Amino acid sequence: MSERQVNSGATGNTGDDGVTGNTVVTGETQDIGDGTRAVRAGLPEPVKYEPTLPGPVFAAHFHLPGEPTGPYTYGRDDNPTWTLLERAIGELEAPGAEEVRTLVFASGMAAISSVLFSQLRAGDAVVLPEDGYQALPLVREQLTAYGIEVRTAPTGGDAQLDVLEGARLLWIETPSNPGLDVCDVRRLVAAAHAQGTLVAVDNTLAGPLGQRPLELGADFSVASGTKMLTGHGDVLLGYVVARDAERIAPVRHWRKIVGAIPGPMEAWLAHRSLATLALRAERQTANALTLAQALRDRPEVSGLRYPGLPDDPSYALASRQMRHFGSVVSFTLATRARADRFLDALRLADDATSFGGVRSTAERRGRWGGDAVPEGFIRFSVGAEDPQDLVADVLRALEESAD
């Protein structure tokens, strides 16, 4: 691991005055690893007889005599439970950074929308991945309706560079969902910043322990906290992280005016879950590699993708910019019917549309439409089960689903 530091101290938000987002200021440098950081991220200083992680604060309003100069005024603006979670996420996304500003949202899409719609105006151009998250085409329709030019290009091969000229914002998704292509973030950032283009990276598939977009030069790191960050399939959450107070001020303003805020219980559950993030990520990514290796020579499997496989097209690049390769494996079976039979035969993987959880999930992505994938394309999110049990279950399901 390169530079490793503990961040200590944070300030709450004080309004739309440019001092925006939860600010994490680095404290004493210590040689700690990701596991230690995840266990302790965002915790307040110990107070005698108080819990290590304070419980969720349920409040629509706060006592507010006189001028509203304190950090907490109204529940749509700030909440002490958010403050601790935002501090924690900032520590994980950018350890060692002098200042990091984090905002949490009600969902990953709320976070994505907040960046796009707060940074773009009529007449601007934005570059999106054409192979990105399934909801991006819906966002594209809305952006176009607002008079914003939307350009798209594939993630692989850094193809977004070809349509970057004059854009206000470049939106990167790496690895891409669900195809698992990887692009060179540093290269794209350098080209974008050279012409004054902002860069946002959707970091959902990798997560803060798998990839750190701000360290790669991005202006915004955006993710769905619903996935591996919280890991149990029971919380909807999103977040945006940036270093620049001026850049994130419009994002905070957007959250305020649309009310895309998380509930305090969701924020508390998310923070509670961070303590096991490193353990879960280590187990799930190891399991994902084991499963990918088991599928590599199966004759009924085609188009196998996992960035951690040495023969994957993205392996060399992913190895340079990712810290681990994530929990998602994708592959294709010959037909829709075969894929459906395979999913029905699985015993240890739920047929569900999320990923990153401790319980394995798998789905045929073509059932939703919107993704340019074959009908038999499977997105498999590898959980924390015993690897031999999971591999045996998948191989058995492949055998039972044969024609």
QUITAVEN-V58379 format. One record per pair of residues at least 6 apart in sequence whose ideal C-beta (glycine too) atoms are under 8 Angstrom apart, sorted by the first residue. I is the first residue (numbers start at 0). J is the second residue. Records with the same first field share a line. If there is no record, write none. Layout:
I->J + J
//
This chain:
0->32 + 33
2->94 + 95
3->29 + 30 + 31 + 32 + 36 + 94 + 95
4->25 + 26 + 28 + 29 + 31 + 94 + 95
5->25 + 26 + 27 + 28 + 29 + 31 + 36 + 39 + 90 + 94
6->23 + 24 + 25 + 26 + 86 + 89 + 90 + 94 + 95 + 96 + 99
7->24 + 25 + 26 + 27
8->23 + 24 + 26
9->21 + 22 + 23 + 24 + 41 + 82 + 85 + 86 + 89
10->18 + 21 + 22 + 24 + 70
11->21 + 70 + 71 + 77 + 79 + 82
12->18 + 19 + 20 + 21 + 70 + 76 + 77 + 82 + 251
13->68 + 70
14->67 + 72 + 76
15->248 + 251 + 252 + 255
17->244 + 245 + 248
18->244
19->100 + 102 + 244 + 247 + 248 + 250 + 251
20->85 + 100 + 101 + 102 + 239 + 241 + 244 + 247 + 250 + 251
21->81 + 82 + 85 + 86 + 89 + 100 + 101 + 102
22->98 + 99 + 100 + 244
23->86 + 89 + 90 + 93 + 96 + 98 + 99 + 100 + 101
24->97 + 98
25->95 + 96 + 97
28->95
32->277
33->91 + 208 + 277 + 322
34->277 + 278
36->90 + 91 + 94 + 277
37->91 + 208 + 273 + 274 + 275 + 276 + 277
38->273 + 274 + 277
40->86 + 87 + 88 + 90 + 91 + 273
41->83 + 84 + 85 + 86 + 87 + 88 + 90 + 270 + 273
42->51 + 52 + 83 + 87
43->53 + 83
45->51
52->83 + 267 + 270 + 271
53->79 + 80 + 83
54->267
55->80 + 263 + 264 + 266 + 267
56->78 + 79 + 80 + 263
57->263 + 264
58->71 + 74 + 78 + 263
59->73 + 74
60->72 + 73 + 74
61->69 + 71 + 72 + 73 + 74
63->69 + 72
70->77 + 82
71->77 + 78 + 79
74->260
75->255 + 258 + 260
76->255
78->260 + 263 + 266
80->263 + 266 + 267 + 270
81->103 + 260 + 261 + 263 + 266
83->270
84->103 + 266 + 267 + 269 + 270
85->101 + 102 + 103 + 238
86->101
87->270 + 273
88->101 + 103 + 207 + 224 + 228 + 238 + 240
89->96 + 99 + 100 + 101 + 240
90->99
91->207 + 208 + 273 + 276
92->99 + 101 + 202 + 207 + 211 + 212 + 213 + 220 + 240
93->99 + 211 + 213 + 214 + 220 + 240 + 242
96->213 + 242
98->242 + 244
99->213 + 240 + 241 + 242
100->240 + 241 + 242 + 243 + 244 + 247
101->238 + 239 + 240
102->110 + 113 + 238 + 239 + 240 + 247 + 250 + 251 + 254
103->224 + 236 + 237 + 238 + 260 + 261 + 266 + 269
104->110 + 113 + 236 + 237 + 238 + 239 + 254 + 259 + 260 + 261
105->235 + 236 + 237 + 259 + 260 + 261 + 262 + 265
106->223 + 225 + 235 + 236 + 237 + 259
107->203 + 221 + 222 + 223 + 224 + 225 + 226 + 235 + 236 + 237
108->134 + 223 + 237
109->237 + 254 + 257 + 259
110->221 + 222 + 223 + 237 + 238 + 239
111->132 + 134 + 138 + 201 + 221 + 237
112->138 + 253 + 259
113->239 + 250 + 253 + 254 + 257 + 259
114->168 + 199 + 219 + 221 + 239 + 250
115->125 + 138 + 142 + 168 + 170 + 199
116->141 + 142 + 145 + 253
117->249 + 250 + 252 + 253
118->167 + 168 + 197 + 249 + 250
119->125 + 142 + 145 + 147 + 167 + 168
120->147 + 167
121->145 + 146 + 147
122->146 + 147 + 148
123->147 + 148 + 166 + 167 + 168
124->147 + 148 + 149 + 150 + 165 + 166 + 167
125->142 + 147 + 148 + 149 + 150 + 166 + 167 + 168 + 169 + 170
126->150 + 151 + 152 + 159 + 162 + 163 + 166 + 168 + 169 + 170
127->135 + 138 + 139 + 149 + 150 + 151 + 170
128->135 + 151 + 152 + 153 + 154 + 159 + 170 + 171 + 172 + 175
129->151 + 152 + 153 + 371
130->153 + 154 + 155 + 175 + 178 + 180 + 371
131->154 + 170 + 172 + 175 + 176 + 201
132->172 + 176 + 201 + 203
133->176 + 364 + 367 + 369 + 370
136->369
139->149 + 151
142->149
143->149
150->162 + 166
151->162
152->158 + 159 + 160 + 161 + 162
153->159 + 180
154->171 + 172 + 173 + 174 + 175 + 178 + 180 + 181 + 182
155->175 + 180 + 181 + 182 + 312 + 313
156->182
157->182 + 183 + 186 + 187
159->169 + 171 + 182 + 187
160->186 + 187 + 190
163->169 + 187 + 190 + 191 + 194 + 196
164->194
165->194
166->191 + 196
167->196 + 197
168->196 + 197 + 198 + 199
169->187 + 191 + 196 + 197 + 198 + 199
170->199 + 201
171->182 + 184 + 187 + 198 + 199 + 200 + 201 + 212 + 217
172->200 + 201 + 203 + 204
173->180 + 181 + 182 + 184 + 200 + 201 + 204 + 205 + 210
174->180 + 181 + 204 + 205 + 306 + 313 + 317 + 325 + 327
175->181 + 204
176->203 + 204 + 327 + 378
177->327 + 329 + 364 + 370 + 372 + 376 + 378
178->304 + 329 + 372
179->204 + 304 + 305 + 306 + 311 + 313 + 327 + 328 + 329
180->304 + 312 + 313
181->306 + 313 + 316 + 317 + 320 + 321
182->316
183->316 + 320
184->200 + 212 + 215 + 216 + 217 + 320
185->215 + 216 + 320
187->198
188->198 + 215 + 216 + 217
189->216
191->197 + 198
192->198 + 216
197->218 + 219 + 246
198->216 + 217 + 218 + 219
199->217 + 218 + 219 + 220 + 221
200->212 + 215 + 217 + 219 + 220 + 221
201->221 + 222
202->209 + 210 + 212 + 220 + 221 + 222
203->221 + 222 + 223 + 226 + 355
204->226 + 325 + 327 + 354 + 355
205->321 + 322 + 323 + 324 + 325
206->222 + 226 + 227 + 228 + 276 + 280 + 325 + 355
207->220 + 222 + 228
208->276 + 277 + 280 + 322 + 323
209->227 + 280 + 284 + 321 + 322 + 323 + 324 + 325
210->320 + 321 + 322
211->220 + 322
212->219 + 220
213->220 + 240 + 241 + 242
215->320
218->241 + 242 + 243 + 246
219->239 + 240 + 241 + 246 + 247 + 250
220->239 + 240 + 241
221->237 + 238 + 239 + 240
222->228 + 237 + 238
223->236 + 237
224->234 + 236 + 237 + 238 + 269
225->232 + 234 + 235 + 236 + 237 + 353 + 355
226->353 + 354 + 355 + 356
227->276 + 279 + 280 + 283 + 325 + 326 + 354 + 355 + 356
228->236 + 269 + 272 + 273 + 276 + 355
229->236 + 268 + 269 + 272
230->272 + 275 + 276 + 279 + 355 + 356 + 357
231->272 + 356 + 357
232->351 + 353 + 356 + 358 + 360
233->268
234->265 + 268 + 269 + 272
235->261 + 265
236->261 + 265 + 266 + 269
239->247 + 250
241->247 + 250
253->259
254->260
261->269
279->357 + 383
280->323 + 326
281->323
282->383
283->326 + 355 + 357 + 381 + 382 + 383
284->307 + 323 + 324 + 325 + 326
285->386
286->326 + 381 + 382 + 383 + 384 + 386 + 389
287->305 + 307 + 324 + 325 + 326 + 327 + 328 + 381
288->305 + 307 + 308 + 324
289->386 + 389 + 390
290->328 + 379 + 381 + 386 + 389 + 390 + 393
291->303 + 305 + 307 + 308 + 328
292->308
293->390 + 393 + 394
294->300 + 303 + 328 + 330 + 393
295->303 + 308 + 310
297->394 + 397
299->332 + 333 + 337 + 397 + 401
300->330 + 331 + 332 + 397
301->330 + 331 + 332 + 333
302->329 + 330 + 331 + 373 + 376
303->328 + 329 + 330
304->311 + 312 + 313 + 328 + 329 + 330
305->311 + 324 + 327 + 328 + 329
306->313 + 314 + 317 + 321 + 324 + 325
307->314 + 317 + 323 + 324 + 325
308->314
311->317
317->324
326->354 + 355 + 380 + 381 + 382
327->354 + 355 + 378 + 379 + 380 + 381
328->379 + 381
329->376 + 377 + 378 + 379
330->376 + 377 + 379
331->372 + 373 + 375 + 376 + 377
332->338 + 341 + 375 + 377 + 400
333->375
334->374 + 375
335->363 + 365 + 374 + 375
337->375 + 400 + 401 + 402
338->363 + 374 + 375 + 376 + 377
339->363
340->399 + 400
341->377 + 396 + 397 + 400
342->348 + 350 + 361 + 362 + 363 + 377 + 396
343->350 + 400
344->395 + 396 + 399 + 400
345->361 + 392 + 393 + 396
346->392 + 396
347->359 + 382 + 384 + 388 + 389 + 392
348->358 + 359 + 360 + 361 + 379 + 382 + 389 + 392 + 393
349->358 + 359 + 360 + 361
350->360 + 361 + 362
351->360 + 362
352->360 + 362 + 367
353->360 + 380
354->360 + 378 + 380
355->380
356->380 + 382
357->382 + 383
358->382 + 383 + 384
359->379 + 380 + 381 + 382 + 384 + 389
360->379 + 380 + 382
361->377 + 378 + 379 + 380
362->377 + 378
363->374 + 375 + 376 + 377
364->370 + 372 + 376 + 377 + 378
365->372 + 373 + 374 + 375 + 376
370->376
379->393
381->389
382->389
//
